[in-house]
Amino acid sequence: MKRPNLSWHKIRDSQLFWPLLALALIMLFNLFFTPGFYEIEIKNGHLSGFLIDILNRGSILMLLAIGMTMVIATGGVDLSVGAVVAIAAGTATVLINPALATELISSEELIKDATSTPLWQCIMAALLVATLCGFWNGLLVSKAKIQPMVATLVLMVAGRGIAQLITHGQIITVYYSPYFFIGNGYVLGLPFTLFIVAFVYLCAWLWARRTAFGLFVESVGINPRSSLLSGISEDNIKLAVYTFCGFCAGIAGLIYSSNVKSADANNAGLMLELDAILAVVMGGTLMSGGRFSLLASVIGALVIQSTTTTMYALGVPAMAASAIKGLVVLLVILLYSEQTKVVLTRVFERVGVQS
C-alpha cells in the first residue's frame, strides 16, 4: 500500500515531471486538433515541419532560460535580457555594414555578401558587449547591494536607448550570407541553432553539476547568511551568474538578428525576459532561489514555444494567442501550488489503497 504512494512522491517532487506533463498535454492536443502537426518533410536537404520549427524558434528562449535559471536560483532575477538581445543584435549588424547606421542608402547600393568587419570580430564584439551588460547587472546586485529587480530594471529601460544609439535609431538590415547561417543554417538536416543551444547547455551543465559552483548557487539561494559563514562568496557567485546570463542573451541576440536578417532596437527581444522567467518557473526553480534544473527550464521554454506554435498553426490571431499562452502558463504554475499537490497526493493515496 505504501509503494504507490512513495513512488508518487518521488515523481511529484521531480522538477522534470510538471513541465514534461505540460509538454505532453500540448503534444496530445495537437495530435487530435492540429492537422499535419507531426509531419516532417525533407526540403532543400533539411528537415521541415512544425516540430522542427518549435525547436528552431524556441532556441532563443531556451538560451535565455539557461542563463536565467542560475540567476533565479540565487534568489535574483534579470529583467534586462530582452534589451541585451537588442544591444547584441545591433552591435553585430552595425559592424557588418556600418554605413546603414549613419545614413540611408538605396538597396541598389548595398553590397551583398560583404562585410566591413570580419565575421568573427562581429560575433565576439556582440558577445563581449552582452557579457559586459550582464557584468554590470552583477555589480549592481552583488557589490552595490541593489535589489535585483531594480538593478536589472535600469538596463531594461536604458538598454533600448543604448541599442538605439548603436543603430542610430534605424532598423539595420544586413545582406551577408555567412551571418545568416547562425540563425538559418542547417547541419545534418537539423537547425544549427539546436547545436548552439546544446553546446551552451552542456557547458552550463558541466559548470553547475560537475563542479562545486552549482551547489554554491543553490546554497546562496537557500540561505545567503549560512553560505557566507561557510566561506562561500555570495557576491562572486551572483556576479558570475549575472555575467553568464548576459552572455546567453548575447548569443540569443546573434541568433535573432541572423534569423530575421536585421536588428530593430525597439522590437528585438521585446518581452522575452518575461517568457524566460516563466520558463524557469515552469521548470520548478523557485523565485526565492534554491534548487534548480537547467533541463527543466529548457523544457519549460519548449512548453511556451509549443503553445505559441500551436496557436499560430490553428490560425489564432496574435493577440488572442498571447492570452491563451498566458492561460496555459497559469495552469502549469497552478500545478506547482501546495494545494494542488495535496489534492493529487490524496487521489494517488486512494488509488493505492484500492489497488
WOQUIWO-V983618 format. One record per pair of residues at least 24 apart in sequence whose ideal C-beta (glycine too) atoms are under 10 Angstrom apart, sorted by sequence separation. I is the first residue (numbers start at 1). J is the second residue. If there is no record, write none. Layout:
I&J + I&J
This chain:
27&51 + 95&119 + 213&237 + 216&240 + 217&241 + 249&273 + 252&276 + 276&300 + 279&303 + 304&328 + 60&85 + 92&117 + 96&121 + 216&241 + 275&300 + 276&301 + 278&303 + 279&304 + 303&328 + 304&329 + 307&332 + 95&121 + 96&122 + 133&159 + 275&301 + 278&304 + 279&305 + 303&329 + 27&54 + 92&119 + 95&122 + 213&240 + 249&276 + 26&54 + 94&122 + 95&123 + 213&241 + 248&276 + 276&304 + 304&332 + 92&121 + 93&122 + 95&124 + 133&162 + 275&304 + 300&329 + 303&332 + 92&122 + 95&125 + 275&305 + 91&122 + 92&123 + 94&125 + 95&126 + 245&276 + 91&123 + 92&124 + 94&126 + 300&332 + 92&125 + 93&126 + 129&162 + 207&240 + 208&241 + 275&308 + 91&125 + 92&126 + 88&123 + 91&126 + 92&127 + 90&126 + 91&127 + 208&244 + 88&125 + 89&126 + 91&128 + 92&129 + 129&166 + 207&244 + 88&126 + 91&129 + 92&130 + 87&126 + 88&127 + 90&129 + 91&130 + 88&128 + 204&244 + 88&129 + 89&130 + 203&244 + 87&129 + 88&130 + 87&130 + 88&131 + 200&244 + 204&248 + 84&129 + 85&130 + 87&132 + 88&133 + 84&130 + 87&133 + 282&328 + 84&131 + 200&247 + 278&325 + 282&329 + 84&132 + 200&248 + 278&326 + 281&329 + 81&130 + 84&133 + 83&133 + 84&134 + 275&325 + 279&329 + 282&332 + 286&336 + 197&248 + 200&251 + 271&322 + 278&329 + 281&332 + 282&333 + 81&133 + 84&136 + 122&174 + 199&251 + 200&252 + 274&326 + 278&330 + 281&333 + 284&336 + 80&133 + 81&134 + 84&137 + 282&335 + 80&134 + 122&176 + 197&251 + 275&329 + 278&332 + 282&336 + 78&133 + 196&251 + 197&252 + 274&329 + 278&333 + 281&336 + 78&134 + 80&136 + 81&137 + 123&179 + 196&252 + 80&137 + 119&176 + 122&179 + 79&137 + 193&251 + 196&254 + 197&255 + 78&137 + 115&174 + 119&178 + 123&182 + 193&252 + 196&255 + 78&138 + 115&175 + 116&176 + 119&179 + 76&137 + 114&175 + 115&176 + 76&138 + 112&174 + 113&175 + 114&176 + 119&181 + 193&255 + 71&134 + 78&141 + 110&173 + 112&175 + 113&176 + 114&177 + 115&178 + 119&182 + 192&255 + 77&141 + 101&165 + 104&168 + 110&174 + 111&175 + 112&176 + 113&177 + 115&179 + 191&255 + 221&285 + 222&286 + 76&141 + 101&166 + 103&168 + 110&175 + 111&176 + 112&177 + 113&178 + 193&258 + 221&286 + 224&289 + 71&137 + 75&141 + 76&142 + 101&167 + 102&168 + 104&170 + 107&173 + 113&179 + 192&258 + 193&259 + 221&287 + 222&288 + 223&289 + 67&134 + 71&138 + 74&141 + 100&167 + 101&168 + 103&170 + 113&180 + 218&285 + 221&288 + 222&289 + 223&290 + 74&142 + 84&152 + 87&155 + 100&168 + 101&169 + 102&170 + 107&175 + 191&259 + 221&289 + 222&290 + 79&148 + 83&152 + 101&170 + 182&251 + 220&289 + 221&290 + 222&291 + 71&141 + 77&147 + 78&148 + 79&149 + 98&168 + 100&170 + 219&289 + 220&290 + 221&291 + 76&147 + 77&148 + 78&149 + 79&150 + 80&151 + 81&152 + 84&155 + 91&162 + 95&166 + 100&171 + 101&172 + 183&254 + 184&255 + 218&289 + 219&290 + 221&292 + 76&148 + 77&149 + 79&151 + 80&152 + 83&155 + 84&156 + 87&159 + 90&162 + 91&163 + 94&166 + 100&172 + 182&254 + 183&255 + 217&289 + 218&290 + 75&148 + 76&149 + 78&151 + 79&152 + 80&153 + 83&156 + 86&159 + 87&160 + 90&163 + 93&166 + 94&167 + 100&173 + 182&255 + 183&256 + 185&258 + 217&290 + 218&291 + 74&148 + 77&151 + 78&152 + 79&153 + 80&154 + 81&155 + 82&156 + 83&157 + 85&159 + 86&160 + 89&163 + 90&164 + 92&166 + 93&167 + 94&168 + 98&172 + 100&174 + 182&256 + 183&257 + 184&258 + 217&291 + 218&292 + 76&151 + 77&152 + 78&153 + 79&154 + 80&155 + 81&156 + 83&158 + 84&159 + 87&162 + 88&163 + 90&165 + 91&166 + 97&172 + 100&175 + 179&254 + 182&257 + 183&258 + 184&259 + 217&292 + 72&148 + 76&152 + 77&153 + 79&155 + 80&156 + 83&159 + 86&162 + 87&163 + 90&166 + 91&167 + 94&170 + 96&172 + 97&173 + 182&258 + 183&259 + 184&260 + 71&148 + 78&155 + 79&156 + 80&157 + 82&159 + 83&160 + 86&163 + 87&164 + 89&166 + 90&167 + 95&172 + 97&174 + 180&257 + 181&258 + 182&259 + 183&260 + 184&261 + 214&291 + 78&156 + 79&157 + 80&158 + 81&159 + 82&160 + 83&161 + 84&162 + 85&163 + 86&164 + 87&165 + 88&166 + 89&167 + 90&168 + 93&171 + 94&172 + 96&174 + 97&175 + 179&257 + 180&258 + 183&261 + 214&292 + 80&159 + 83&162 + 84&163 + 87&166 + 93&172 + 95&174 + 96&175 + 97&176 + 179&258 + 180&259 + 79&159 + 80&160 + 83&163 + 86&166 + 87&167 + 90&170 + 92&172 + 93&173 + 94&174 + 96&176 + 178&258 + 180&260 + 214&294 + 71&152 + 86&167 + 90&171 + 91&172 + 93&174 + 180&261 + 90&172 + 92&174 + 96&178 + 176&258 + 179&261 + 89&172 + 93&176 + 96&179 + 174&257 + 173&257 + 174&258 + 177&261 + 208&292 + 209&293 + 172&257 + 176&261 + 208&293 + 209&294 + 93&179 + 174&260 + 175&261 + 208&294 + 92&179 + 173&260 + 174&261 + 207&294 + 173&261 + 174&262 + 171&260 + 172&261 + 173&262 + 174&263 + 205&294 + 92&182 + 145&235 + 148&238 + 152&242 + 159&249 + 163&253 + 172&262 + 173&263 + 204&294 + 205&295 + 142&233 + 151&242 + 155&246 + 171&262 + 172&263 + 173&264 + 142&234 + 143&235 + 170&262 + 171&263 + 172&264 + 202&294 + 142&235 + 152&245 + 170&263 + 171&264 + 172&265 + 201&294 + 141&235 + 142&236 + 148&242 + 170&264 + 171&265 + 200&294 + 201&295 + 142&237 + 143&238 + 167&262 + 170&265 + 171&266 + 139&235 + 142&238 + 143&239 + 167&263 + 169&265 + 171&267 + 201&297 + 138&235 + 141&238 + 142&239 + 166&263 + 167&264 + 168&265 + 169&266 + 171&268 + 201&298 + 138&236 + 141&239 + 142&240 + 167&265 + 138&237 + 139&238 + 142&241 + 166&265 + 167&266 + 138&238 + 139&239 + 141&241 + 142&242 + 163&263 + 165&265 + 198&298 + 137&238 + 138&239 + 141&242 + 163&264 + 164&265 + 167&268 + 197&298 + 137&239 + 138&240 + 140&242 + 163&265 + 164&266 + 138&241 + 139&242 + 162&265 + 163&266 + 135&239 + 137&241 + 138&242 + 139&243 + 161&265 + 197&301 + 134&239 + 135&240 + 137&242 + 138&243 + 160&265 + 163&268 + 134&240 + 136&242 + 137&243 + 138&244 + 159&265 + 160&266 + 163&269 + 134&241 + 135&242 + 136&243 + 138&245 + 160&267 + 134&242 + 135&243 + 137&245 + 138&246 + 160&268 + 133&242 + 134&243 + 135&244 + 137&246 + 160&269 + 133&243 + 134&244 + 136&246 + 159&269 + 160&270 + 132&243 + 134&245 + 135&246 + 131&243 + 133&245 + 134&246 + 135&247 + 130&243 + 131&244 + 133&246 + 134&247 + 131&245 + 132&246 + 133&247 + 134&248 + 130&245 + 131&246 + 132&247 + 134&249 + 130&246 + 131&247 + 133&249 + 134&250 + 129&246 + 130&247 + 131&248 + 133&250 + 156&273 + 130&248 + 131&249 + 132&250 + 127&246 + 128&247 + 130&249 + 131&250 + 127&247 + 130&250 + 127&248 + 129&250 + 130&251 + 152&273 + 127&249 + 128&250 + 130&252 + 60&183 + 127&250 + 130&253 + 59&183 + 126&250 + 127&251 + 129&253 + 130&254 + 125&250 + 126&251 + 124&250 + 127&253 + 56&183 + 123&250 + 126&253 + 127&254 + 56&184 + 123&251 + 126&254 + 56&186 + 63&193 + 62&193 + 66&197 + 123&254 + 126&257 + 59&191 + 62&194 + 65&197 + 122&254 + 59&192 + 60&193 + 63&196 + 67&200 + 52&186 + 56&190 + 57&191 + 59&193 + 62&196 + 63&197 + 66&200 + 70&204 + 55&190 + 56&191 + 58&193 + 59&194 + 62&197 + 66&201 + 69&204 + 73&208 + 123&258 + 55&191 + 56&192 + 57&193 + 58&194 + 59&195 + 61&197 + 62&198 + 65&201 + 52&189 + 56&193 + 59&196 + 60&197 + 63&200 + 66&203 + 67&204 + 70&207 + 126&263 + 48&186 + 52&190 + 53&191 + 55&193 + 56&194 + 59&197 + 62&200 + 63&201 + 66&204 + 70&208 + 46&185 + 47&186 + 52&191 + 55&194 + 58&197 + 59&198 + 62&201 + 66&205 + 69&208 + 46&186 + 45&186 + 46&187 + 47&188 + 48&189 + 56&197 + 59&200 + 63&204 + 73&214 + 44&186 + 46&188 + 47&189 + 52&194 + 55&197 + 66&208 + 74&216 + 75&217 + 46&189 + 47&190 + 70&213 + 74&217 + 45&189 + 46&190 + 47&191 + 70&214 + 73&217 + 74&218 + 76&220 + 46&191 + 72&217 + 73&218 + 74&219 + 75&220 + 76&221 + 46&192 + 71&217 + 73&219 + 74&220 + 75&221 + 42&189 + 70&217 + 73&220 + 74&221 + 75&222 + 69&217 + 70&218 + 73&221 + 74&222 + 75&223 + 40&189 + 72&221 + 73&222 + 75&224 + 71&221 + 74&224 + 70&221 + 74&227 + 88&246 + 92&250 + 75&234 + 87&246 + 88&247 + 91&250 + 74&234 + 93&253 + 84&245 + 88&249 + 89&250 + 92&253 + 93&254 + 96&257 + 76&238 + 80&242 + 84&246 + 87&249 + 88&250 + 91&253 + 92&254 + 100&262 + 101&263 + 74&237 + 75&238 + 78&241 + 84&247 + 85&248 + 86&249 + 87&250 + 88&251 + 89&252 + 90&253 + 91&254 + 100&263 + 73&237 + 74&238 + 78&242 + 81&245 + 84&248 + 85&249 + 88&252 + 89&253 + 92&256 + 93&257 + 76&241 + 80&245 + 81&246 + 84&249 + 85&250 + 88&253 + 89&254 + 92&257 + 93&258 + 74&240 + 76&242 + 80&246 + 83&249 + 84&250 + 85&251 + 87&253 + 88&254 + 89&255 + 91&257 + 92&258 + 70&237 + 71&238 + 74&241 + 78&245 + 81&248 + 82&249 + 85&252 + 86&253 + 88&255 + 89&256 + 90&257 + 96&263 + 70&238 + 73&241 + 74&242 + 77&245 + 78&246 + 81&249 + 84&252 + 85&253 + 88&256 + 89&257 + 93&261 + 72&241 + 76&245 + 80&249 + 81&250 + 84&253 + 85&254 + 88&257 + 89&258 + 93&262 + 94&263 + 70&240 + 71&241 + 78&248 + 82&252 + 83&253 + 85&255 + 86&256 + 89&259 + 93&263 + 70&241 + 71&242 + 78&249 + 81&252 + 82&253 + 85&256 + 86&257 + 89&260 + 92&263 + 93&264 + 69&241 + 70&242 + 81&253 + 85&257 + 91&263 + 68&241 + 71&244 + 72&245 + 89&262 + 90&263 + 67&241 + 70&244 + 71&245 + 89&263 + 90&264 + 67&242 + 69&244 + 70&245 + 71&246 + 88&263 + 89&264 + 90&265 + 93&268 + 67&243 + 69&245 + 87&263 + 89&265 + 67&244 + 68&245 + 71&248 + 86&263 + 66&244 + 67&245 + 70&248 + 85&263 + 86&264 + 87&265 + 90&268 + 66&245 + 67&246 + 69&248 + 86&265 + 89&268 + 67&247 + 68&248 + 86&266 + 88&268 + 89&269 + 64&245 + 67&248 + 68&249 + 86&267 + 87&268 + 88&269 + 66&248 + 67&249 + 83&265 + 86&268 + 87&269 + 65&248 + 67&250 + 85&268 + 86&269 + 63&247 + 64&248 + 67&251 + 84&268 + 85&269 + 86&270 + 63&248 + 64&249 + 66&251 + 67&252 + 82&267 + 83&268 + 84&269 + 85&270 + 62&248 + 63&249 + 66&252 + 82&268 + 83&269 + 86&272 + 63&250 + 64&251 + 82&269 + 83&270 + 85&272 + 60&248 + 63&251 + 64&252 + 81&269 + 82&270 + 84&272 + 85&273 + 60&249 + 63&252 + 80&269 + 82&271 + 83&272 + 84&273 + 62&252 + 63&253 + 82&272 + 83&273 + 60&251 + 61&252 + 63&254 + 81&272 + 82&273 + 59&251 + 60&252 + 63&255 + 81&273 + 82&274 + 59&252 + 60&253 + 80&273 + 81&274 + 82&275 + 60&254 + 79&273 + 81&275 + 82&276 + 60&255 + 78&273 + 79&274 + 81&276 + 59&255 + 60&256 + 77&273 + 81&277 + 59&256 + 79&276 + 78&276 + 79&277 + 56&255 + 60&259 + 77&276 + 78&277 + 59&259 + 77&277 + 57&259 + 56&259 + 77&280 + 72&276 + 64&269 + 68&273 + 71&276 + 72&277 + 71&277 + 68&275 + 69&276 + 73&280 + 64&272 + 68&276 + 72&280 + 60&269 + 64&273 + 67&276 + 68&277 + 71&280 + 72&281 + 65&275 + 66&276 + 68&278 + 69&279 + 70&280 + 77&287 + 61&272 + 64&275 + 65&276 + 68&279 + 69&280 + 72&283 + 75&286 + 76&287 + 60&272 + 64&276 + 65&277 + 68&280 + 73&285 + 75&287 + 63&276 + 64&277 + 65&278 + 66&279 + 67&280 + 68&281 + 72&285 + 73&286 + 75&288 + 76&289 + 61&275 + 62&276 + 65&279 + 66&280 + 69&283 + 71&285 + 72&286 + 73&287 + 75&289 + 60&275 + 61&276 + 64&279 + 65&280 + 68&283 + 70&285 + 72&287 + 73&288 + 74&289 + 75&290 + 60&276 + 64&280 + 69&285 + 72&288 + 73&289 + 74&290 + 58&275 + 61&278 + 62&279 + 65&282 + 68&285 + 72&289 + 73&290 + 61&279 + 65&283 + 71&289 + 72&290 + 73&291 + 74&292 + 73&292 + 65&285 + 72&292 + 73&293 + 58&279 + 71&292 + 73&294 + 70&292 + 69&292 + 69&293 + 70&294 + 73&297 + 69&294 + 72&297 + 69&295 + 67&294 + 69&296 + 70&297 + 66&294 + 69&297 + 65&294 + 66&295 + 68&297 + 69&298 + 67&297 + 65&296 + 66&297 + 69&300 + 62&294 + 65&297 + 66&298 + 64&297 + 65&298 + 68&301 + 65&299 + 62&297 + 63&298 + 65&300 + 66&301 + 61&297 + 62&298 + 65&301 + 61&298 + 62&299 + 64&301 + 65&302 + 62&300 + 63&301 + 61&300 + 62&301 + 65&304 + 58&298 + 61&301 + 62&302 + 60&301 + 61&302 + 59&301 + 62&304 + 58&301 + 61&304 + 62&305 + 58&302 + 61&305 + 58&303 + 60&305 + 58&304 + 59&305 + 55&302 + 58&305 + 61&308 + 54&302 + 57&305 + 58&306 + 56&305 + 55&305 + 58&308 + 54&305 + 55&306 + 57&308 + 58&309 + 53&305 + 54&306 + 57&309 + 54&307 + 54&308 + 51&306 + 54&309 + 57&312 + 50&306 + 53&309 + 54&310 + 51&309 + 23&282 + 50&309 + 53&312 + 19&279 + 22&282 + 50&310 + 53&313 + 50&312 + 19&282 + 50&313 + 18&282 + 19&283 + 18&283 + 19&284 + 18&284 + 15&282 + 16&283 + 17&284 + 15&283 + 16&284 + 15&284 + 37&306 + 14&284 + 15&285 + 13&284 + 37&309 + 37&310 + 19&293 + 20&295 + 34&309 + 15&291 + 19&295 + 20&296 + 23&299 + 26&302 + 30&306 + 34&310 + 37&313 + 15&292 + 16&293 + 19&296 + 22&299 + 23&300 + 26&303 + 29&306 + 33&310 + 34&311 + 36&313 + 37&314 + 15&293 + 18&296 + 19&297 + 22&300 + 25&303 + 26&304 + 29&307 + 35&313 + 14&293 + 15&294 + 16&295 + 17&296 + 19&298 + 20&299 + 23&302 + 24&303 + 26&305 + 27&306 + 30&309 + 34&313 + 35&314 + 15&295 + 16&296 + 19&299 + 20&300 + 22&302 + 23&303 + 26&306 + 30&310 + 33&313 + 34&314 + 15&296 + 18&299 + 19&300 + 22&303 + 25&306 + 26&307 + 29&310 + 33&314 + 14&296 + 15&297 + 18&300 + 19&301 + 20&302 + 21&303 + 22&304 + 16&299 + 19&302 + 20&303 + 23&306 + 26&309 + 27&310 + 30&313 + 15&299 + 19&303 + 22&306 + 23&307 + 26&310 + 30&314 + 15&300 + 18&303 + 22&307 + 29&314 + 29&328 + 26&328 + 25&328 + 22&328 + 25&331 + 26&332 + 22&329 + 25&332 + 22&331 + 23&332 + 22&332 + 21&332 + 22&333 + 19&332 + 22&335 + 18&332 + 21&335 + 18&333 + 19&335 + 18&335 + 17&335 + 18&336 + 15&336 + 18&340 + 12&335 + 12&340 + 13&341 + 12&341 + 9&341 + 12&344 + 12&345 + 8&344 + 9&345 + 12&348 + 8&345 + 11&348 + 8&347 + 9&348 + 5&345 + 8&348 + 7&348 + 8&349 + 5&348 + 8&351 + 4&348 + 5&349 + 8&352 + 4&349 + 7&352 + 5&351 + 6&352 + 2&349 + 4&351 + 5&352 + 1&349 + 4&352 + 5&353 + 3&352 + 4&353 + 2&352 + 4&354 + 1&352 + 4&355 + 1&353 + 3&355 + 1&354 + 1&355
